Structure formats: C-alpha cells, structure tokens
Amino acid sequence: MSKGEELMQSSGKRQRFSKVEDKRQEMEEEEEDDDAYEEEEGEEEESELPLKQGLFYYPTTPTSFVVSDALEPDFPVIYVNKVFEVFTGYRADEVLGRNCRFLQYRDPRAQRRHPLLDPFVVSEIRRCLEEGNEFQGELLNFRKDGTPLVNRLKLAPIHDDDGIVTHVIGIQVFSEAKLDLNRVSYPVFKETCNQQLDQSAKYSHSSGNPSFNQHHEICGMLLLSDEVLAHNILSRLRPRDVASIGSVCRRIRQLTKNEHVRKMVCQNAWGREVTGTLEMMTKKLGWGRLARELTTLEAVCWRKLTVGGAVEPSRCNFSACAAGNRLVLFGGEGVNMQPMDDTFVLNLDAANPEWQRVSVESSPPGRWGHTLSCLNGSWLVVFGGCGRQGLLNDVFVLDLDAKQPTWKEVSGGTPPLPRSWHSSCTIDGSKLVVSGGCTDAGVLLSDTYLLDLTTDKPTWKEILTSWAPPSRLGHSLSVYGRTKILMFGGLAKSGNLRLRSGETYTIDLEDEEPQWRQLDCSAFTSIGSQNAMVPPPRLDHVAVSMPCGRIIIFGGSIAGLHSPSQLFLLDPSEEKPSWRTLNVPGQPPKFAWGHSTCVVGGTRVLVLGGLSGEEWILNELHELCLASRQD
C-alpha cells in the first residue's frame, strides 16, 4: 500500500480516493494516446512543445502527478508519483502533508517565494484553488538543490457526488529553466535599495553614529520584496493612484510600469469580466495607457461609423445591445404601429461590417417598448414591451453562437406585471434586473425584479425595499461595482403630475437587505474642458457604464433649449458624487432622442438611430471612442 493510500485511509476519505485514482489514470491514458499520435506525426516539434487548447500535450516528457486534499486547510499534498520525486529531488515523505508552494522557494529553508516568480501567475493559482476552477499555466519552480525549473502546470479539481471539490490533481511537466539567477529579472530592484543602505552605512561610519539610526530614514515599505509590493500593495490601488505613486522613487516606478502589475491593478479595480473584455485593446495600447485613457478620458472622441447593409423595414422604439463585438437589434415599431419580431446583427470584427438578419427557427411575439439584454457574451434576453394583444411580461432567450439560433421562452414563479418603457440591466453576467415602466392602464410602476438565468428553473424574485424611488418610465439603469445599480431620470410621478426627472438613485443587490437611496449629486467645479453643470431632467436617454465604474448620460427628451447631445459623467462610488460635462471633439449624432446605445469591446460606445422631430433615423451609426483606436 502506498503512503498516499495510507494517509487517505487514516483521514477517512477512502471512498473519494478511488475517484482521484480514476481521474489520474484517465489523464495518463490521454497522455498515452497523445504519445501514439505524435509517433505517427513524426518529429516536427522536437524543439517546441506547444500547449493545445484544453490539453496538456507533451508527448516525450514524463509527467508528474500530485494530489492535494481540498477539504483540509492549505491543500496538503497526499500523493506524488515517482516522476515528481525524480525531477524535484524531494522524496515523497518530505512532501506529504505540505502545500506544494515549497517548490517556489529556492532554498528548502526559505520563508518566502523567490523574487523571480511572477506574482500574477501565483495570484491566478490562488484564485482557481479558492473558486474550484481549473488552472493551466507556466511558473518558475526549484529543485531541492536550488536548480531552477519551468513547471508547465495544470490543476484539475475533483468533485464528489454533491459537487464539492474534495481533491485537486496537479499535472506537472518540468523542463530546465535557462536562467541566470544572479541577473536582475521580474522586476527585482534590490540594487537600488542596497545602494541606499550601503551609502547610509558609509555615512554612519564616518560620522561615528550607529548605522541602524540611518536605516530608519529609509521607508520601511521599500524594504519589502518586489512580490509583496506588487501583489499585496500596488495591485490593490486604483489605476489613477498607481500612476501617482510611481513618482515616489525609481524602484516603485519600474514596478508600476510592469504590465503584469498593471493588469492586476485593473482586474482588482474593475473586475475579471471587465478586464477580460478589454484584453484585446491591451494588445494595442498596453494596460498602463488604456487605464490612463479610461481614467482621464484624454482620447475620447466622436466619429461617424459607416457600415454595409441596413435594418429593413424601417422602425422605431426598437431595442439593441452588445454581445461581445457584435451589435444586436430586436423588434421595434413599424409602419402603422406594427410590432416587429426580427433580429439583426452587426459584427464589428468583420473586415467590412454589415447588418445581417439572423435566421431563427421561431421568434418571440413582435413588440416595441421592450428591453434587450446580453448575458455571458452571447445570450440575448428579451423582456416585456407592447405587442399585438397589448402589453407583455414574457422572457425569451437566444444563444447567438448556436448553430441554429432559436428563441426559447423562460418562465418560472410569479412574473412582473405586463409593462412597456421599463428599464433593465444585467449583473454578474447572468441575472436580469427589471425596474419600473408603465402598465396597460397607464399606471407608472416603481417595482424591481430579478431573474437568475443560471439556475435550472429560473424564478422571478421581487426586490422588496422599505422605500423606492417614485414610479417612472423612460429611465435608465446602469451597473457599476459589479452588483450596484444606478437609476437616473425618466418620466416620474410627482404628486398628481408626471414630470421629467433629473434625480439619481442607487442600490446594491449584494446587500442582505438591499435598499434604494437617493444620491445628492452636485455640479463639478470647472477644470479644463470639464464644466460645472447638472444634467437637465430627461427621459428616453441612455446611460453607459464605463469599465472604471463611471456612468455617462447622453441624449433624451429634454425641455427647453438644452442640447441633448451633451455628455455628462458621474462617478457614483465617490464620497460626494458630482456631475461633469464632457466637451468631446468629433462628429456627434444630430439626433439624440429615441436612439439606442451600447458598449462594444469595453471602449466603443455605439449610438444607433434617433428621432429628428419629423422622422426616425435608423441606419445612422455613431461611435464614441473612449480610448485611442489603433486601426
């Protein structure tokens, strides 16, 4: 009986160990199959051993297996195979019961990771273990004698019948790391600090003062390793603060200029979903420049976008949203108030983007005054609106990436009242939130509902609060901070009257008992091109959530002589939020009412259509660029 099995039996987990063994054997069989395949293919890839999507594919290199117990603190190792012992120099009895991170220490007696390790990779491993996700990547390890190794690592969680992660299998392919460990690398800038210490020591020797008195003059933070500075301090700051702290000294500046650190900063500040969306832009601009431009809006500009095709027949009161880098439009009001039920897509990744009608097996009932939202990058969700038989409260979902896209109705629980001119948004990439609107009898609504579409049986849930904003229609809902929602404007009930609103409200759905509260937003004092002005009351406008959590308000039906094309900016996370106006160069839309707007790729705000006062302009497309285009 192996030592791993003995430990499993003593801890009372024998029944789960068989699953781990099955998984390990399955992976070994896959590797053997890959070996056979490679022998047939020849020796074309002797010098390079590429990673294949979804596989660890190393035909000639022995594979190390490690099994860790996920039910014990710190994921202790309970099994290693012989290959692990040969490559690392550690015997199994030296490894069992320990976390495998000791391979990141060059000296077995070391108390911290080697500074050459990439903290971003270490952070990803920690996140995947905490969330029970797979990990695949490459990091630096060390043999027992201190020899550096490249570890191409895959972590695979093992679940029990209840879906709980009980073990984690580590598949390791080791290779020699051709590194000069005496050379400064990722980013290790101890030389600067050591020079300061040496100069301080010389000074104290000549003056006769104890050296430690001089060392106190050096900032204690600078005595920390680069990994601690990058992962535990700098990555937790906001992007605008990281740019400022870079002026402290040369070492901090070099750390803040590192792309891995900048990505961690943006990821911690904006969330993993947002940074994933922005990944393509960083290949052109880099995380540092992109974060600066999204923070300062120094590169923001309007431009008219010319595309092929057309949305026909013409219509108004449609709804549009972004699905990845695609602009999607559904429904609308045709001639003689005819409800439309067709779907159009504009793929902006195409060399020559053009509108195309999506061929679907079945469509929801035609409607206008509805909402269209996107979930998880490709799922479209339609709710409510006005159809042939009156107002609707149904939900239809379409997978845009399916081979044969089909609208499917979703029902569960007590749905909201039938309505139109409501507002909706999505949180966590999978939950639809619906608020307000107008009933068939013309009654304005103030309720808020949530529908989680990730569950097997989605069920509507009303968000009950002790107080709610006045009933309204034509308002906007914007998501910031992942689970926080900002409501602005609309036609709101005020006593016996219905008036345009310029009020702002917020709610955090992550709270145990979510509550609406009104934000007291003042006008920002003029600085440069940003002027002091509170947006006039309006309805049928659009609100755009920026990656950094700020909200842009644009267009709408406004009383008086105010320009609907004026842009307003608000950061609701500030202690005292204040409105700013943005003077944006370029060619803005002429018609900023009755349009639809969505964000594509995180930095492109597309404005579709609008009302000229006499006719609806549908096939006119403008783009508000939030960052520099590198076309």
C-alpha positions in Angstrom: 0.0 0.0 0.0 1.4 3.4 -1.0 1.9 6.2 1.5 -0.8 8.2 -0.2 -3.3 5.5 0.3 -2.4 5.0 3.9 -2.9 8.7 4.5 -6.2 8.6 2.7 -7.5 5.7 4.9 -6.4 7.4 8.1 -8.3 10.5 7.3 -11.5 8.7 6.5 -11.7 9.6 2.8 -11.1 6.2 1.2 -14.3 6.4 -0.8 -13.2 9.6 -2.5 -9.7 8.4 -3.3 -11.0 6.0 -6.0 -12.3 9.0 -7.9 -8.9 10.6 -7.7 -7.2 7.5 -9.0 -9.7 7.1 -11.8 -9.1 10.8 -12.8 -5.4 10.3 -12.7 -5.5 7.1 -14.7 -7.8 8.8 -17.2 -5.3 11.6 -17.7 -2.4 9.1 -18.0 -4.4 7.2 -20.7 -5.0 10.5 -22.6 -1.3 11.2 -22.4 -0.5 7.7 -23.8 -3.0 8.4 -26.7 -1.3 11.6 -27.4 2.1 9.8 -27.4 0.8 7.4 -30.1 -0.5 10.2 -32.1 2.8 12.1 -32.0 4.8 9.0 -33.1 2.6 9.0 -36.3 3.2 12.7 -36.9 7.0 12.4 -36.8 9.5 14.6 -35.1 8.4 18.0 -36.4 8.0 19.5 -32.9 11.1 18.3 -31.1 12.3 21.8 -30.3 8.9 23.2 -29.3 6.2 21.6 -27.2 3.2 23.8 -27.7 0.1 23.9 -25.4 -3.0 22.7 -27.2 -6.3 24.2 -26.3 -7.8 22.2 -23.4 -5.0 19.7 -23.3 -1.6 19.3 -21.7 0.3 18.0 -24.7 3.9 16.9 -24.1 4.5 13.6 -26.0 8.1 12.9 -24.9 8.4 14.4 -21.4 7.4 12.3 -18.3 4.6 13.8 -16.4 4.5 14.4 -12.7 1.2 13.9 -10.8 0.4 15.5 -7.4 -2.9 15.0 -5.5 -3.9 17.6 -2.8 -6.7 17.4 -0.2 -9.1 20.2 -0.9 -11.1 19.6 2.3 -8.1 20.3 4.5 -6.6 23.8 5.2 -3.9 24.9 2.7 -4.4 22.0 0.3 -1.9 19.5 1.7 -0.3 17.0 -0.7 -1.4 13.4 -0.2 0.2 11.7 -3.2 3.1 12.2 -5.6 4.3 9.8 -8.3 7.9 8.8 -9.0 8.3 11.3 -11.7 7.8 14.1 -9.2 10.5 12.7 -6.9 13.0 12.3 -9.8 12.5 15.8 -11.2 12.3 17.8 -7.9 14.8 15.8 -5.8 12.2 15.6 -3.0 11.2 12.2 -1.6 7.5 11.5 -1.1 7.9 11.5 2.7 9.3 15.1 2.5 6.3 16.3 0.6 3.2 14.6 2.0 1.2 16.9 4.3 2.8 20.1 2.8 1.4 22.7 0.4 3.2 22.4 -3.0 4.3 26.0 -2.9 7.6 25.0 -1.4 8.7 24.4 -5.0 8.6 28.2 -5.4 11.4 28.5 -2.8 15.0 28.1 -4.0 16.2 27.1 -0.6 14.3 24.4 1.4 14.7 26.6 4.5 13.5 29.8 2.7 10.4 31.6 4.2 9.2 33.3 1.1 8.9 32.7 -2.7 11.8 33.5 -4.9 11.5 37.1 -6.3 11.8 35.9 -9.9 8.3 34.3 -9.6 5.6 36.1 -11.5 3.1 37.3 -8.8 0.3 37.4 -11.4 0.6 33.6 -12.0 0.7 32.9 -8.3 -2.4 35.1 -7.8 -4.2 33.1 -10.6 -3.4 29.8 -9.0 -4.7 31.0 -5.6 -7.9 32.3 -7.2 -8.5 29.0 -9.1 -8.0 26.9 -5.9 -10.3 29.2 -3.9 -13.0 29.1 -6.6 -12.6 25.4 -7.6 -11.7 26.2 -11.2 -9.1 24.6 -13.5 -5.8 26.3 -13.9 -3.3 26.0 -16.7 -0.1 28.0 -16.9 3.6 28.2 -16.5 5.7 29.2 -13.5 9.2 29.0 -12.0 10.0 26.2 -9.6 13.2 24.9 -7.9 14.7 21.5 -7.3 15.7 20.7 -3.8 19.3 21.6 -4.7 18.2 25.0 -6.0 18.2 24.3 -9.7 15.5 26.4 -11.5 12.8 24.5 -13.4 10.0 25.6 -15.7 6.8 24.0 -14.4 4.0 23.7 -17.0 1.2 23.2 -14.6 -2.4 22.1 -14.9 -4.7 22.0 -11.8 -7.9 19.9 -12.1 -10.5 19.9 -9.3 -12.2 16.7 -8.4 -15.8 16.9 -7.2 -17.9 14.5 -5.1 -21.5 13.5 -5.8 -22.7 16.7 -4.1 -20.5 18.9 -6.3 -18.0 19.7 -3.6 -14.3 19.9 -4.5 -12.6 17.2 -2.5 -9.2 16.9 -4.2 -7.1 18.8 -6.7 -4.8 16.9 -9.2 -1.7 18.7 -10.3 -0.2 17.7 -13.6 3.3 19.0 -13.9 5.7 18.9 -16.9 9.1 20.0 -15.8 11.9 21.3 -18.0 15.2 23.1 -17.5 14.9 26.9 -16.9 17.8 28.6 -18.6 18.1 31.5 -16.1 21.0 33.3 -14.6 19.7 33.6 -11.0 22.3 36.3 -10.4 20.8 38.5 -13.0 18.1 41.0 -12.1 14.7 39.9 -13.5 11.0 40.2 -13.0 11.1 43.1 -11.6 13.7 42.8 -8.9 15.2 46.2 -8.0 17.0 45.4 -4.8 20.1 47.0 -6.2 18.7 50.5 -5.7 17.7 49.7 -2.1 21.1 48.1 -1.3 22.9 51.1 -2.7 21.0 53.3 -0.3 21.8 51.0 2.6 25.5 51.0 1.6 25.6 54.8 1.4 23.9 55.1 4.7 26.3 52.7 6.3 29.3 54.6 5.0 27.9 57.9 6.3 27.3 56.4 9.7 30.8 55.0 9.8 32.4 58.3 9.0 30.2 60.2 11.5 30.6 57.6 14.2 26.8 57.2 14.6 25.2 53.7 14.8 24.2 52.5 11.3 20.7 51.5 12.4 19.7 55.1 13.1 20.4 55.9 9.5 18.4 52.9 8.2 15.3 54.3 9.9 15.4 57.1 7.3 14.6 54.7 4.5 10.9 54.0 4.0 10.0 50.6 5.6 7.8 49.8 2.6 10.9 49.8 0.3 12.5 47.0 2.4 9.7 44.7 1.2 10.2 42.3 -1.7 9.0 43.2 -5.1 6.4 40.4 -5.0 4.9 41.8 -1.8 4.9 45.3 -3.1 3.3 44.3 -6.4 0.8 41.7 -5.2 -0.2 43.0 -1.7 0.1 46.7 -2.1 0.2 48.2 -5.6 -2.4 45.8 -7.1 -4.9 46.9 -4.5 -4.7 50.6 -5.5 -6.9 52.3 -8.1 -5.3 52.8 -11.5 -5.2 56.6 -11.0 -3.4 56.2 -7.7 -0.8 53.7 -9.2 0.2 56.4 -11.7 0.7 58.8 -8.9 2.7 56.5 -6.6 5.1 55.8 -9.4 6.7 59.1 -8.8 7.9 58.1 -5.3 11.2 56.5 -6.5 12.8 54.7 -9.4 12.1 51.2 -8.0 8.3 51.9 -7.5 8.1 53.5 -10.9 9.6 50.4 -12.5 7.1 48.2 -10.6 4.1 50.3 -11.7 5.3 50.1 -15.3 5.2 46.3 -15.4 2.3 45.0 -17.5 1.5 42.2 -15.1 1.2 44.6 -12.2 -0.9 47.0 -14.3 -3.3 44.1 -15.3 -3.7 43.1 -11.6 -4.5 46.7 -10.7 -7.2 46.9 -13.4 -8.5 43.5 -12.5 -8.9 44.2 -8.8 -10.4 47.6 -9.5 -12.8 46.8 -12.4 -13.4 43.0 -12.1 -12.3 40.0 -14.0 -15.2 40.2 -16.5 -14.4 43.8 -17.5 -10.6 43.2 -17.9 -11.4 40.1 -19.9 -13.4 42.3 -22.3 -10.6 44.8 -22.5 -7.9 42.2 -23.2 -8.0 42.8 -26.9 -7.4 46.5 -26.5 -4.4 46.0 -24.3 -2.6 44.2 -27.1 -2.6 47.5 -29.0 -2.3 50.0 -26.1 -1.0 48.2 -23.1 -2.7 48.1 -19.7 -0.9 51.3 -18.5 -2.0 53.5 -21.4 -5.5 52.0 -21.5 -6.1 52.6 -17.8 -4.8 56.2 -18.1 -7.1 57.0 -21.1 -10.1 55.4 -19.5 -9.4 57.4 -16.3 -8.6 60.8 -17.8 -10.8 60.4 -21.0 -8.0 62.3 -22.8 -8.6 60.3 -26.0 -12.4 60.4 -26.1 -13.9 61.5 -29.4 -16.9 61.1 -31.7 -16.8 59.6 -35.1 -19.4 58.6 -37.7 -19.4 54.9 -38.5 -20.2 53.7 -42.0 -21.3 50.1 -42.3 -22.9 47.9 -45.0 -26.4 46.5 -45.2 -29.5 48.0 -43.5 -32.1 47.2 -40.9 -35.3 46.9 -43.1 -38.1 47.6 -42.9 -37.6 50.8 -41.0 -38.8 51.1 -37.5 -38.6 53.0 -34.2 -38.8 52.0 -30.5 -36.6 49.0 -31.0 -34.0 47.7 -28.5 -30.3 47.0 -29.1 -27.4 45.6 -27.0 -23.8 44.5 -27.4 -22.9 40.8 -27.5 -19.1 40.7 -27.5 -18.0 42.8 -30.5 -21.5 42.4 -32.1 -24.3 44.9 -32.1 -27.7 43.2 -31.9 -31.1 44.7 -32.6 -34.5 43.2 -32.0 -38.1 44.2 -32.7 -39.5 47.7 -32.8 -42.5 49.7 -34.0 -43.0 49.5 -37.8 -45.5 51.3 -40.0 -49.0 51.8 -38.5 -47.7 50.7 -35.1 -46.9 47.3 -36.4 -44.9 45.2 -33.8 -41.7 43.7 -35.3 -40.2 40.4 -34.3 -37.0 40.1 -36.3 -33.3 40.1 -35.1 -30.4 41.8 -36.8 -26.6 41.6 -36.1 -23.7 43.8 -37.0 -20.4 42.1 -36.5 -17.7 44.8 -35.9 -14.9 42.2 -36.1 -15.6 41.7 -39.8 -13.3 43.4 -42.3 -16.4 45.1 -43.8 -19.1 45.1 -41.1 -22.7 45.0 -42.4 -26.1 44.4 -41.0 -27.4 40.9 -41.4 -30.8 39.4 -40.4 -30.4 36.4 -38.1 -32.2 33.3 -39.3 -34.1 31.8 -36.4 -36.5 28.9 -36.2 -39.0 30.8 -34.2 -39.3 34.3 -32.8 -41.0 35.9 -29.8 -44.2 37.8 -30.5 -43.5 41.1 -32.2 -43.1 44.1 -29.8 -41.9 47.6 -29.2 -41.0 49.5 -26.0 -39.3 46.3 -24.7 -35.7 45.7 -23.4 -32.9 43.6 -25.0 -30.0 42.5 -22.7 -26.9 40.3 -23.1 -25.8 37.6 -20.7 -22.4 35.8 -20.7 -21.3 37.3 -24.0 -23.7 35.6 -26.4 -27.1 35.0 -24.7 -29.8 37.6 -25.6 -32.7 38.2 -23.3 -35.9 40.0 -24.3 -38.5 41.1 -21.7 -41.9 42.9 -21.9 -43.0 45.5 -24.3 -46.1 46.2 -26.3 -47.4 43.5 -28.7 -50.4 43.0 -30.9 -52.6 41.9 -28.0 -51.4 44.6 -25.5 -48.5 44.7 -23.0 -46.3 41.7 -22.4 -44.3 40.3 -19.4 -42.7 37.2 -21.1 -39.0 36.4 -21.3 -37.3 34.9 -24.3 -33.6 33.8 -24.6 -31.5 33.3 -27.7 -27.9 31.8 -27.9 -26.4 33.9 -30.7 -23.5 31.4 -31.1 -25.6 28.3 -31.6 -25.5 26.6 -34.9 -29.2 27.2 -35.3 -30.2 30.2 -33.1 -33.6 29.7 -31.6 -35.6 31.9 -29.2 -36.8 30.0 -26.2 -39.3 31.2 -23.7 -38.3 31.1 -20.0 -40.9 31.1 -17.3 -40.9 30.5 -13.5 -42.5 32.0 -10.4 -44.8 35.0 -10.4 -43.6 37.3 -13.2 -43.7 41.2 -13.0 -46.8 42.9 -14.3 -47.0 43.3 -18.1 -45.3 46.6 -19.0 -43.5 48.7 -21.5 -41.0 51.6 -21.4 -39.4 49.9 -18.4 -35.6 49.6 -17.9 -33.4 46.6 -17.4 -29.8 45.6 -16.9 -27.7 42.5 -16.1 -25.5 41.8 -13.1 -22.9 39.1 -12.6 -23.3 38.3 -16.3 -26.3 36.1 -15.7 -29.0 37.9 -13.7 -31.6 40.1 -15.4 -32.9 43.1 -13.4 -36.2 44.9 -14.4 -37.4 48.1 -13.0 -40.4 50.5 -13.5 -42.3 51.0 -16.6 -46.0 51.6 -17.5 -49.0 49.3 -17.4 -51.8 48.9 -19.9 -53.9 51.2 -17.9 -51.2 53.9 -18.0 -50.1 53.4 -14.3 -46.5 54.1 -13.7 -44.5 51.4 -11.8 -41.8 51.5 -9.1 -41.1 47.8 -8.5 -37.8 46.0 -9.1 -37.5 42.3 -10.1 -34.6 39.9 -10.5 -34.4 36.8 -12.7 -31.3 34.4 -12.3 -31.0 32.6 -15.6 -28.1 30.3 -14.5 -30.4 28.1 -12.4 -32.2 25.0 -13.8 -35.6 26.6 -13.1 -35.2 30.4 -13.3 -37.7 32.1 -10.9 -38.7 35.8 -10.7 -37.9 37.4 -7.4 -39.1 40.8 -6.4 -36.5 43.0 -4.6 -38.5 44.3 -1.7 -37.3 47.5 -0.1 -38.6 49.7 2.7 -38.6 52.7 0.3 -38.4 53.0 -3.5 -37.9 55.9 -5.9 -41.1 57.4 -7.3 -42.8 55.4 -10.1 -41.4 56.2 -13.5 -40.9 55.2 -17.2 -38.2 56.0 -19.7 -35.4 56.0 -17.1 -32.1 54.2 -17.2 -30.4 51.5 -15.1 -26.6 51.2 -15.1 -24.4 48.7 -13.4 -21.2 49.7 -11.5 -19.1 47.9 -8.9 -20.4 44.5 -10.2 -23.7 44.4 -8.2 -24.6 48.1 -7.8 -27.2 49.7 -9.9 -27.7 53.4 -10.7 -31.1 54.8 -11.7 -31.3 58.1 -13.5 -34.1 60.3 -15.0 -37.3 59.2 -16.6 -40.9 60.5 -16.5 -41.7 60.2 -12.8 -44.8 60.6 -10.7 -44.7 63.8 -8.6 -47.9 64.1 -6.7 -50.7 64.3 -9.3 -48.3 65.3 -12.0 -45.8 63.4 -14.2 -42.6 65.3 -14.7 -39.2 64.7 -16.3 -36.8 63.7 -13.6 -33.1 64.5 -13.1 -32.7 62.6 -9.8 -30.2 59.8 -9.2 -30.8 56.7 -7.1 -28.6 53.7 -6.2 -29.0 50.2 -4.8 -26.5 47.3 -4.0 -28.1 43.9 -4.7 -25.3 42.2 -2.9 -26.5 43.6 0.5 -28.5 41.2 2.7 -31.4 43.7 2.6 -30.9 45.9 -0.5 -32.3 49.4 -0.1 -32.7 52.2 -2.6 -31.1 55.6 -1.6 -31.0 58.9 -3.4 -27.6 60.4 -4.3 -27.1 64.0 -3.7 -25.1 64.9 -6.8 -23.7 68.4 -7.2 -22.1 70.0 -10.2 -18.3 69.7 -10.5 -16.3 72.9 -10.4 -14.9 73.7 -13.8 -11.4 72.2 -14.6 -10.0 72.4 -18.1 -12.6 71.1 -20.5 -14.9 69.7 -17.8 -17.5 72.3 -16.9 -19.9 72.6 -13.9 -23.4 71.6 -14.8 -26.1 69.2 -13.5 -27.8 67.3 -16.4 -31.3 68.7 -17.0 -34.3 66.4 -16.3 -34.9 64.0 -19.2 -36.4 60.7 -20.3 -35.7 58.2 -23.1 -32.0 58.9 -22.7 -29.2 56.3 -22.5 -26.7 55.6 -19.7 -23.4 53.9 -20.4 -21.3 52.1 -17.8 -17.6 52.6 -18.3 -15.1 49.9 -17.4 -13.8 52.1 -14.4 -17.3 52.3 -12.9 -18.3 55.8 -14.0 -21.5 56.5 -15.8 -22.0 58.6 -19.0 -25.5 60.1 -19.6 -26.4 61.0 -23.1 -29.4 62.4 -25.0 -33.0 62.0 -24.3 -36.2 64.1 -24.3 -35.3 67.4 -22.6 -37.5 70.5 -22.1 -36.3 73.9 -23.1 -33.2 74.8 -25.2 -30.8 72.3 -23.7 -28.7 70.3 -26.2 -29.5 66.6 -26.0 -26.1 65.7 -27.5 -24.3 67.0 -24.3 -22.4 64.3 -22.4 -22.5 64.1 -18.6 -20.2 62.0 -16.4 -20.8 60.7 -12.9 -18.7 58.5 -10.6 -21.3 57.1 -8.1 -18.6 55.5 -6.0 -17.2 58.9 -4.9 -17.9 60.0 -1.3 -19.7 63.1 -2.7 -20.6 62.3 -6.4 -20.6 65.3 -8.7 -21.6 65.7 -12.4 -19.1 66.7 -15.0 -19.8 67.7 -18.6 -17.5 66.4 -21.3 -16.7 68.5 -24.3 -15.9 65.8 -26.9 -14.3 66.6 -30.3 -15.5 64.9 -33.5 -18.9 64.4 -35.2 -21.6 63.7 -32.6 -25.1 62.3 -33.6 -27.5 65.0 -34.7 -30.5 63.2 -33.3 -30.1 62.3 -29.6 -33.5 61.2 -28.7 -35.2 57.8 -29.3 -31.8 56.2 -30.1 -30.2 53.1 -28.7 -26.7 52.8 -27.2 -24.5 50.0 -26.1 -20.8 49.4 -25.3 -18.8 47.1 -27.6 -15.4 45.8 -26.5 -15.4 47.9 -23.4 -14.2 51.1 -25.1 -16.6 51.7 -28.1 -20.0 53.3 -27.3 -22.2 52.8 -30.4 -25.2 55.1 -30.9 -27.9 53.8 -33.3 -30.7 55.7 -34.8 -32.6 58.7 -33.3 -35.6 61.0 -33.9 -35.2 64.1 -36.0 -38.5 65.6 -34.9 -40.1 64.6 -38.2 -38.8 61.1 -38.9 -36.9 58.2 -37.4 -33.3 57.9 -38.5 -32.5 54.2 -38.1 -29.5 53.3 -40.2 -27.2 56.0 -38.9 -24.4 54.8 -36.6 -22.1 56.9 -34.5 -19.3 55.8 -32.2 -18.0 57.4 -29.0 -14.4 56.2 -28.7 -13.3 56.0 -25.0 -9.7 55.1 -25.9 -7.3 55.5 -28.8 -8.1 53.4 -31.8 -5.1 51.6 -33.3 -6.6 50.7 -36.6 
